[in-house]
Amino acid sequence: MAERPAPSAQVNRYTQAALADNTYRSYKADLAHFRAHGGAIPTTAVQLAEYLASFADTLAVATLQHRVIAIHRAHLEAGYPSPAMDSLVKRTMQGIRRTKGTAQRRVRALVKDDIIELVLTAEKQKPMKAARDAALILVGFAGAFRRSELVSIRQEDITVFDHGVEIHIRRTKTQQEKGHTVFIPCAKSSRCPVKALEKWLALGGVEQGPVFRPINRHDQITSGKALTPQSVALVLKGVTSHAKSAEAAKSVAGHSLRSGYCTEAASVGVATHVIMEQTGHRSSATLAKYIRPLIRQKTPSLF
């Protein structure tokens, strides 16, 4: 099969823009690992199956599936037939899934009581970090944001109203082009996400650009760049470790805030379609994966 001409730099720029930055970087990393272990584009179905089998004992099933997708896309973009569609590769992945299982680790859902406890603990830190972490936790929970969405919030995309704030996320996992807008109402309690956000913006002097930024051990903002998505998990784990225990922190991740909102909202009887409007989920089946069993008396509101 004759190779087709390579696309121009301009075409490459737009095709890359079709993917979320994190997705593009992860595909690039997948291909780098494949090549580092003898793989090439194009490759054969046998070579791909051997690659998958060689890492079945050391990599998660979800990671291997992601690698297959990355290799599949790379072949199609280069004009080659994809070996991922071959029956040998499909059977190999089926065998790995059956042998290793595909159960995902379910992170702890941080619900209202957890959030209050974490914020109280976060507020015991140095002033700047206390304000940032409290705002990050409360806004992340109230907005049901993914960790990548939370760190992508920019000051200029926040609209203030008398009864709350509207936050526009320019690009989300499911809304790559038009983004998603979330409204966070003011709360009567002392742990109001809107007041926490206002306090952080004022104390940090954040007048434009990324809202949540790195802070060093001297309690100083180190740059105008945003926190990384991984930093959200580190903040939550750190605060949880101090508020509860190091063992409890192991089950907490960046998705714990989003899952916590879904769980809390469902427990107080918020309609599924209303929860989906806030979270941006496109199907109730996907939303259901975020809701954890919660046995306690219903709470009047999320705050």
N, C-alpha and C positions, 0 to 999 in steps of 0.2 A: 504494500500500500504506500503510495507516494505521500511524502510529508507535505502538509499545507504550509504556506508562508507564515512566519511568525507574526503575531499582531504587533501593531505599533505601540509605542510608549503611551500614547493618548488612549488607545483602546484598553491597554492594561490598567491604566489609572481608573477608568470608569468601571471595568469589571471588578477591580478590587473594592471600589466604592459600593458595589452591590452587596458586599458582605459587611457585617459588623466588624469593627477593628479587632475585637477579641477573637471572633471566629476566624478571621483571616490569619491572625498570628498563630492560632492553634493549628490550623491546617498546615501552615508553613513549618511549624515545629514537628508535626507528624511526618511530613515528607523528609525533613532533615534526619529524623531518627531512622526512617526507612532506608535512606541513602547511606547513612553511617554504618548500616549493617548489611551492606552489599546490594541494596535495592537500586533500581534505576527506572526511569520513565522513558520508553515503555518497558514493562515487565511481563512475564507470562503468568498464567494462572497457577502453574506449579510453583514458581518462585514466590508468588504472593502467599500461597497456602503454606509453604515451608516457613516463611517469615512469621506468619500468624502462629503456627504451631510452636515455633522456637520461643515465643514470648508468652505462651498461654499460661505458664506457671508463674510468671513474674509481673505481668500487667493485668489490670482489671479488664473484664469483658467489655465494659463500656469504652475503655481506652482503645481496645483492639477494633471495636466497631467504628470508632471515630477515625482510626487510621485507615480502615478500608474505604470510608467515605472520601477522605482526603486523597487517597491514591486513585480512586475512581474519578474524582473531579479533575485531577491532574491529567489523566489520560484523555478525558473528553475535551478538555481545554486545549490540549496539544494535537487533537485530531486523531487520536489512537483509539482502537476498541478497548473497552475496559475489561480487565481480567476479573474484576470484582463481580461481574455478571456471570462468570463461568460456574457451572454446577459444582466443580471441585472446591472452589473457594467458599461457596454457599454451604456445602456440606461440612467443610472444615469449621466454619463459624458455628454451625448448628451443633456440631460435636463439642466444641469448646463451651458453648452456652449450657449444654446439657451436663457436661462434666463439672464445670466450674460454677454454674449458676449465674443468674443475672440480677439477684436481689440487690437493690441499691441501699446504701446506708441512709437511714432516715434520721435526719438531724433533729435536734430538740426544737420544738416550737416555743419561742419565748412569748408567753401570753401576758396579759395586763399585770398580774401580780409580779411576774418576773421582771417586766420592764421597769416598774416602780422601784423594785429592789436594786436593779442594775444602775438606774439613774442616781439613786441615793448613794450608791457606792462610787460611781463616777464623779460625783460632786465633791468627794473627799480628796480629789487629786489637786494638783496645782491649778490656779484659776483658768489659764488658757485651755489646757487640756481638759479640764472639767467641763467647761462650757462647750467645747467642740464635741466631746464624747456624749454628753447629755443630749445635745441637739441631734447628733448622728443617730443615736438610739431611738429617740422619740419620733423624729421625722421618718426614719427608716421603717419604724413600726406603723405609724399612722398613715404613711403613704403606701404601705405594702410594696416597697421597692425591692427590686433585685439589687444585689450589691453593686453591679456595674451601673445601674441607673442612679443609685444613691450618690456615688462618687462623681457622676457626670453632671449633677445639678450645678447650674451656673446662676450667679446672683441676678443677671439680667433676664433670666427666665422665670423669676419669681414675681408674681403680681399680688400685692397686698390689698386685702379688703377689710372692712370693719369686723367681719365675723370669721376671718380666716385667711389663708394664703392659697393661691393657685400656683402649682409648679408644673412647668412644661419640660418634659424629657424629650430631647430632640430626636433620639433614636433609641428604640427598645428592641428586645429580641424578636418580638412579633410585629412591631411597627417600625420597620427600617426607614421608611421614607417620611411619613408625617409625624411620627413620634406619638407621645401619649401625654395627656394632661390630667393631673390629679389635684383634687381640692382637699385641703386639710383644714378642718374647722377649729376654731378656738375652743379650748376646754376650760371648764370652771375650776378644775383641780389645780393644784400648785405645779403639777407636772404637765403643763400645757406645751405641746410640740411647737406651736406658733411662737409663744413667748421664749422658749428655749432657742429657737432658730434666730429670733430677733436679737437675743442676748449675745449669741455667738457672733453674728454678723457685726454687731457694734464693737464687741470686745476685740475681735480679730481684725477689725478695720477692713472687712471684705466689702468692697464697693462694686467690684466687677470680677468676672471670671469664676473659676471653680469655688464652690462654697466650702467644701471640706478639704483641708490642706494638711500636709505633714507638720508635726510639732516636735522639736528636739527635746532633749532632757533638761534644757534650761528653760523650758516652757515658752519657746519662741517659734513662730511660724517660720519654717525654713525656706519656703519658696512659694511662688504663685501657682504652682502646679497642683493638680488634684491628687488626692489619695488614690492608691491603686485599689482595685476590687478586693485583692487579697488582704489589704489593710483593714477592711471592714470586719472580716473574720477575726483578725488579730486583736482588734479593739474589743470585740464581743467576748472572745476567749479570755482576754486579760481581765476585763471587768467581772466576768462570771467567776473566774478563778478566785478573785478577792471577795466577791459577794457570797459565793456558795462553796466551791471547792475545785481543786485542780481536776478531779475526776469528772465533775459536772461540766467543766469547760471543754472536755474532749468531745462531748456530743453537740457542742454549739458550733455553728458555721454561719457564713454570710446569709444563707437562706433562712436562718432562724427567725429573723424579724418578719419576713414576708409570710412564712408559714404560721408564725404567731398571730399575725393579723387575721389571716384566713380562719384559723382555729377559733380565735376569740370572737370574731364576727359571726361565725356559724353558731357558736355556743349561745349567743344572745339573741338568735333568731333573725339576723339580717338575711334578707332574701338573696338567693344565689346570684341573680342577675345584678343586684346592687354591688355585691362583693366583686363580681367580674368587671364591673365598670371601674372600680378602684384599682384592681390588680392588672387589668388589661388582658386577662385570660380570654381565650377564644372559645374554650369548651369547658363545660361543667365537669367533664371527666378529668381533665388536666387539673382543674381547681381542686377536685376531691383529693388528689395526691398530697395537697398541702395541708389538709385538715387532719389534725390528730385527735384521738379520743381525749375528752376532757370531762372529768367527773367532778362537778362542784355546782354550787348554786349559781344561777344565772346572774350576771352583773347588769345593771341598768344601762351602762354605756361602755364604750371602749376606754374611756378615761374617767 
